[in-house]
């Protein structure tokens, strides 16, 4: 194996910097269950760290040089700066320093790994597949970027031969994973700053498909994925009539969808999922096809998916207050926002409030104009300022890019630009009434808004 890989079939001790993040936390849990001695550090405590402590992980709050003990290796997340004091101490002491992706690669070498890639839908598809394989009795392991509601975690290390991994394309690290089976959900413009344009991103997906040591399942309901299907050998899935496995939508509501997938050999699977949106129909269809190819009985696929209640921050119901229903979603790309709003609009609401927080200056600068069509089914649209995601402020780049795109295409939209958080809270408190839905979307801290609004509403009664 390459020099920078770690032999995880032997006992190791490791320290993980940024262990409270979803990605590092999942790896920490898996390594601990495998029997390795794990310590970690993060800037603040959280419920995720409490879970890790239950697995015997020793955790320091705050980054300090003395947190680095005598360990076999130190790993860090992409959120950790190279100037971090623990990274400096690691290098000074000559301890092996690995990125999260390198550790994930070493884990992927131990089992028959199934890598789930794509611009969006990775977390949900990985979660659906893990649940189906688990319910089929295959005892899969999995490492996912979100928490599977039925299982309560995004990481499990079990005794079966299969390992489901959510494969991140944002920095091309998905190419390093050992994989005997791959799913590519879709392919749209994203992470263009890292890749230097769309064509290098496309080429990376071609490489990902061609270097999979086994079957590739590919969704082809977008133009780029259809193009990708001509470059790699794959089993294709989608509404597109060219797909080898075709999707027929039978019923759709804000509470879920019913559909059938069938192939040219007349194999047919009826599926009902209790999560809304055509995008989730596509995710479930990819899951169903992959599971069949992995040897799961179609009836077991249907039963498992019927019980899938979702992933944290994927159309997550946040309760209601004063007759207002609150839902939160991770959607941060144009097609994701459009699909999420379309799913929400299936409900019988007085008004649908769509609150969107753009994510990262680089993404907003390159894709902000593409949100013009995303909000057409919402009654009231609120755009906040950008959540930086670790990036520096860029002059001329703000949420106004999204606002101006919507105004130009749909000038009659009830549209509000509220970059100030207090103004945002005040507006929603004054506008939301019984019968409305408040849908928050974005990959940043917008996720906490619904709880803040509900708390303020309760305070009015005191």
C-alpha positions in Angstrom: 0.0 0.0 0.0 1.1 3.6 -0.5 3.4 5.0 2.2 0.8 7.4 3.5 -1.8 4.7 4.0 -2.3 3.2 7.4 -2.7 -0.5 8.0 -5.9 -0.5 10.0 -6.0 -4.3 10.3 -3.4 -3.9 13.1 -4.0 -1.9 16.3 -3.2 1.8 16.0 -3.5 4.8 18.3 -4.6 8.1 16.7 -5.6 11.6 17.5 -8.3 13.3 15.4 -8.3 17.1 15.2 -11.8 18.5 14.6 -13.4 15.3 15.9 -16.7 17.0 16.5 -17.4 17.5 12.8 -19.8 15.0 11.0 -17.0 13.5 8.9 -14.3 13.2 11.5 -16.8 12.1 14.1 -18.0 9.2 11.9 -14.4 8.1 11.3 -13.6 8.3 15.0 -16.6 6.1 15.9 -15.6 3.5 13.3 -12.0 3.4 14.4 -13.0 3.1 18.0 -15.4 0.2 17.3 -12.6 -1.5 15.2 -10.5 -1.5 18.4 -8.1 1.3 17.8 -7.2 3.7 20.6 -8.7 7.1 19.7 -8.3 10.6 21.2 -9.5 13.9 19.7 -10.0 17.6 20.1 -12.5 20.2 19.0 -13.2 23.9 19.8 -16.5 23.2 21.5 -18.4 20.4 23.1 -21.5 18.8 21.4 -23.9 15.9 21.6 -21.8 14.2 18.9 -18.8 14.2 21.3 -20.9 12.7 24.1 -21.7 9.8 21.7 -17.9 9.3 21.0 -17.1 9.3 24.7 -19.5 6.4 25.1 -17.2 4.5 22.7 -14.2 5.2 24.9 -12.9 8.2 22.9 -11.0 10.7 25.1 -11.7 14.2 23.9 -10.1 17.6 24.7 -12.1 20.8 24.3 -9.8 23.4 22.7 -6.7 23.1 20.6 -3.4 22.9 22.5 0.0 21.4 21.7 -0.2 19.1 24.8 -3.2 17.4 23.2 -0.8 15.6 20.9 0.3 12.4 22.7 2.6 9.6 21.4 0.3 8.2 18.7 0.8 6.3 15.5 -0.9 9.0 13.5 -2.8 12.3 13.7 -5.7 13.1 11.3 -7.5 16.4 10.6 -10.6 17.6 8.8 -10.5 20.1 5.9 -11.9 22.7 8.3 -8.6 22.7 10.3 -6.1 25.3 9.2 -2.5 24.3 8.4 -1.5 26.8 11.1 -3.4 25.0 13.8 -1.2 24.5 16.9 -1.9 20.8 17.0 -0.9 20.3 13.4 2.3 22.3 14.1 3.1 20.1 17.1 2.4 16.9 15.1 4.9 18.0 12.4 7.5 19.1 14.8 7.4 15.8 16.6 7.5 13.8 13.3 4.2 12.1 13.8 2.5 10.8 10.7 -0.1 13.5 9.7 -3.1 12.4 7.5 -6.1 14.1 6.1 -9.5 12.7 6.8 -9.6 11.4 3.2 -6.4 9.4 3.6 -7.9 7.7 6.7 -11.1 7.0 4.9 -9.1 5.4 2.0 -7.4 3.1 4.5 -10.7 2.1 5.9 -12.1 1.5 2.4 -9.4 -1.1 1.8 -10.6 -3.4 4.6 -14.1 -4.4 3.2 -15.9 -4.5 -0.1 -16.6 -0.8 -0.4 -19.6 0.8 -2.1 -18.9 4.4 -2.9 -21.8 6.8 -3.4 -20.9 9.9 -5.3 -22.7 12.8 -7.1 -23.3 16.5 -6.9 -26.3 16.0 -4.5 -28.3 13.1 -3.0 -25.2 11.3 -1.7 -26.1 11.4 1.9 -29.7 10.3 1.4 -28.8 7.6 -1.1 -26.0 6.3 1.2 -28.4 6.2 4.1 -31.2 4.5 2.1 -28.8 1.8 0.9 -27.3 1.2 4.3 -30.8 0.8 5.7 -31.8 -1.7 3.0 -28.6 -3.7 3.4 -29.0 -3.8 7.1 -32.7 -4.9 7.0 -31.7 -7.6 4.5 -29.4 -9.1 7.2 -26.1 -8.3 5.4 -24.7 -6.4 8.5 -23.1 -3.6 6.4 -20.8 -1.0 7.8 -21.2 2.6 6.7 -19.7 6.1 6.9 -22.1 8.8 5.9 -22.0 12.6 6.2 -25.4 12.7 7.9 -27.2 10.8 10.6 -29.6 8.1 9.5 -32.8 8.7 11.5 -33.7 5.0 12.0 -30.2 4.2 13.3 -29.3 7.5 15.0 -25.8 7.8 13.6 -23.9 8.3 10.4 -21.4 5.6 11.1 -21.5 1.9 12.0 -18.8 -0.8 11.8 -20.5 -4.2 11.6 -19.4 -7.8 10.8 -20.6 -7.9 7.2 -18.4 -7.7 4.1 -19.9 -4.5 2.7 -19.0 -0.9 3.5 -21.1 2.0 2.2 -19.1 5.3 2.0 -20.4 8.7 1.0 -17.8 9.7 -1.5 -16.9 13.5 -1.5 -16.0 15.0 -4.9 -15.4 18.5 -3.6 -11.6 18.1 -3.5 -11.3 15.0 -5.7 -10.7 12.8 -2.7 -13.3 10.3 -3.9 -10.8 9.1 -6.5 -8.6 7.7 -3.7 -11.3 5.3 -2.3 -10.9 1.6 -2.9 -14.3 0.6 -4.3 -15.9 -2.5 -5.8 -19.3 -0.9 -6.5 -20.2 2.7 -7.1 -23.3 4.9 -7.4 -23.3 8.3 -9.1 -26.5 10.1 -8.3 -26.1 13.0 -10.8 -23.5 15.5 -12.0 -24.0 19.3 -11.9 -21.8 22.4 -11.7 -20.2 22.7 -8.2 -16.8 23.0 -6.7 -15.7 24.8 -9.9 -13.1 26.8 -8.1 -11.2 23.7 -6.9 -11.4 22.0 -10.2 -10.8 25.1 -12.4 -14.0 24.7 -14.4 -16.6 22.1 -15.2 -14.6 20.0 -17.6 -12.0 18.9 -15.1 -14.9 18.1 -12.7 -16.5 16.0 -15.4 -13.2 14.2 -16.1 -12.8 13.4 -12.4 -16.2 11.6 -12.5 -15.2 9.8 -15.7 -12.1 8.6 -13.8 -14.2 7.7 -10.8 -16.4 5.5 -12.9 -13.7 3.9 -15.0 -11.6 3.1 -11.9 -14.4 1.4 -10.0 -13.4 -2.2 -9.7 -16.9 -3.5 -10.4 -20.4 -2.2 -11.2 -21.4 1.5 -11.5 -25.0 2.6 -11.1 -25.7 6.0 -12.7 -28.7 8.3 -12.6 -29.1 10.0 -16.0 -31.9 12.5 -15.5 -29.6 15.5 -15.9 -27.7 16.4 -19.1 -24.2 15.9 -17.7 -24.9 12.5 -16.3 -26.4 11.4 -19.6 -23.2 12.6 -21.2 -21.2 10.7 -18.5 -23.1 7.5 -19.4 -21.5 7.6 -22.9 -18.0 7.8 -21.3 -18.2 5.0 -18.7 -19.7 1.5 -18.4 -22.7 1.8 -16.1 -26.2 0.6 -15.3 -28.4 3.6 -15.9 -31.4 4.7 -13.9 -34.0 7.5 -14.3 -37.1 8.9 -15.7 -35.2 9.3 -18.9 -36.6 6.6 -21.4 -33.0 5.8 -22.3 -32.3 4.4 -18.8 -32.0 0.7 -18.4 -34.0 0.9 -15.2 -36.9 3.3 -15.7 -38.9 5.2 -13.0 -42.6 5.6 -13.2 -44.1 8.0 -10.7 -47.5 6.9 -9.4 -48.3 9.4 -6.7 -46.5 12.4 -5.0 -47.4 14.4 -2.0 -45.5 16.4 0.7 -45.7 13.3 2.8 -44.0 11.0 0.3 -44.2 9.3 -3.1 -45.1 6.0 -4.7 -43.4 4.8 -7.8 -42.2 1.7 -9.8 -38.8 0.9 -11.2 -38.5 -1.6 -14.0 -35.8 -2.8 -16.4 -35.9 -4.2 -19.9 -36.1 -7.8 -18.6 -39.5 -6.9 -17.0 -38.2 -7.0 -13.5 -40.4 -4.6 -11.5 -40.2 -3.2 -8.0 -42.9 -1.1 -6.4 -41.6 1.4 -3.9 -43.3 3.8 -1.4 -41.2 6.3 0.5 -42.4 8.5 3.4 -40.1 11.4 2.4 -41.2 14.0 -0.2 -39.8 15.2 -3.5 -38.9 13.8 -6.9 -35.3 14.1 -6.0 -35.9 11.5 -3.3 -37.7 9.2 -5.7 -34.5 9.3 -7.8 -32.4 8.5 -4.7 -34.6 5.6 -3.8 -34.6 4.3 -7.3 -30.8 4.3 -7.4 -30.8 2.5 -4.0 -33.3 -0.1 -5.3 -31.3 -0.9 -8.4 -28.0 -1.1 -6.5 -29.6 -3.3 -3.8 -30.9 -5.7 -6.5 -27.5 -5.9 -8.1 -26.0 -6.6 -4.7 -28.3 -9.6 -4.3 -31.1 -8.2 -2.1 -34.6 -9.6 -2.6 -36.9 -6.9 -4.2 -39.6 -7.4 -1.5 -37.1 -6.6 1.2 -36.1 -3.5 -0.7 -39.7 -2.3 -0.8 -40.2 -3.0 2.9 -37.0 -1.2 4.0 -37.6 1.9 1.9 -41.1 2.2 3.2 -39.7 2.6 6.6 -37.1 5.2 5.7 -37.8 8.4 7.6 -35.0 10.4 6.3 -31.7 12.0 7.3 -31.0 14.9 9.6 -31.4 18.2 7.7 -33.0 16.5 4.7 -36.6 17.8 4.7 -36.4 17.4 8.5 -39.7 18.3 10.3 -38.9 20.7 13.1 -42.3 20.7 14.6 -44.9 23.5 14.8 -45.8 26.5 16.8 -48.9 28.7 16.7 -50.1 26.6 13.8 -47.0 27.3 11.7 -45.1 24.2 10.5 -41.3 24.3 10.4 -39.1 22.2 8.0 -35.4 22.5 7.5 -33.3 21.2 4.6 -29.6 21.1 3.6 -30.4 22.2 0.1 -27.8 24.7 -1.1 -27.6 24.1 -4.9 -30.2 25.5 -7.4 -31.7 22.1 -8.3 -31.8 21.0 -4.7 -33.6 24.2 -3.6 -36.1 23.9 -6.5 -36.8 20.2 -5.6 -37.2 20.9 -1.9 -39.6 23.8 -2.5 -41.6 21.7 -5.0 -41.9 18.9 -2.4 -43.1 21.4 0.2 -45.6 23.1 -2.1 -47.5 19.8 -2.3 -48.9 20.6 1.1 -52.1 22.5 1.7 -50.5 25.6 3.2 -51.9 29.1 3.5 -48.5 30.3 2.4 -45.1 28.7 1.9 -42.2 30.8 3.2 -38.9 29.8 1.7 -35.9 31.1 3.6 -32.6 30.5 1.9 -29.0 31.1 3.1 -26.5 31.1 0.2 -23.4 29.0 1.0 -19.9 30.2 0.4 -18.7 33.2 -1.6 -17.1 31.1 -4.3 -20.3 29.1 -4.9 -22.6 32.1 -4.9 -20.3 34.1 -7.2 -20.3 31.3 -9.8 -23.8 29.8 -9.3 -25.9 32.6 -7.8 -27.5 33.5 -11.1 -28.7 29.8 -11.5 -31.1 30.2 -8.6 -33.5 32.3 -10.7 -36.0 29.5 -11.3 -35.5 27.7 -7.9 -38.1 29.6 -5.9 -41.1 29.9 -8.3 -43.4 27.7 -6.2 -42.9 29.6 -3.0 -45.3 32.3 -1.8 -42.8 34.3 0.1 -39.0 34.2 -0.6 -36.4 35.5 1.9 -32.7 35.5 1.0 -30.2 36.0 3.7 -26.5 37.0 3.4 -23.9 34.3 2.6 -22.7 31.7 5.1 -18.9 31.8 4.4 -18.1 28.2 5.2 -14.5 29.2 6.1 -14.0 31.5 3.1 -12.9 35.2 3.2 -15.4 37.9 2.3 -15.3 38.7 -1.5 -16.1 42.3 -2.6 -19.2 42.4 -4.7 -20.4 38.9 -3.8 -23.5 38.7 -1.5 -27.0 37.3 -1.3 -28.0 40.1 -3.7 -26.7 38.0 -6.6 -29.5 35.5 -5.9 -32.0 38.2 -5.2 -31.3 40.0 -8.5 -31.5 36.8 -10.5 -34.9 36.1 -9.1 -36.1 39.7 -9.6 -35.0 39.6 -13.3 -36.8 36.3 -14.1 -39.8 36.7 -11.8 -40.3 40.4 -11.0 -43.6 39.9 -9.2 -42.2 37.5 -6.6 -42.8 38.5 -2.9 -39.1 38.7 -2.4 -37.1 40.0 0.6 -33.4 40.4 1.1 -32.6 40.3 4.8 -28.9 40.0 5.4 -29.2 41.1 9.1 -30.2 38.2 11.4 -32.2 40.3 13.8 -34.2 41.7 10.8 -34.8 38.2 9.5 -36.2 37.1 12.9 -38.3 40.2 13.2 -39.8 39.8 9.7 -40.7 36.1 10.3 -42.2 36.8 13.7 -44.4 39.5 12.3 -45.5 37.6 9.1 -45.9 34.0 10.0 -49.5 33.0 10.9 -51.4 29.8 11.5 -51.5 27.6 8.3 -48.1 28.8 7.0 -45.1 26.6 6.4 -41.6 28.0 7.1 -39.0 26.2 5.1 -35.3 27.0 5.9 -32.7 25.9 3.4 -28.9 26.1 3.2 -25.7 24.3 4.4 -24.9 26.9 7.1 -26.3 28.0 10.4 -29.7 28.7 9.0 -30.6 25.3 10.5 -31.0 26.9 13.9 -33.5 29.5 12.8 -36.7 27.5 13.2 -35.9 26.8 16.9 -35.2 30.4 17.5 -38.5 31.5 15.9 -40.5 28.8 17.8 -38.8 29.9 21.1 -39.7 33.6 20.4 -43.3 32.6 19.6 -43.6 30.7 23.0 -42.2 33.8 24.8 -45.1 35.9 23.6 -47.4 33.8 25.8 -45.3 34.3 28.9 
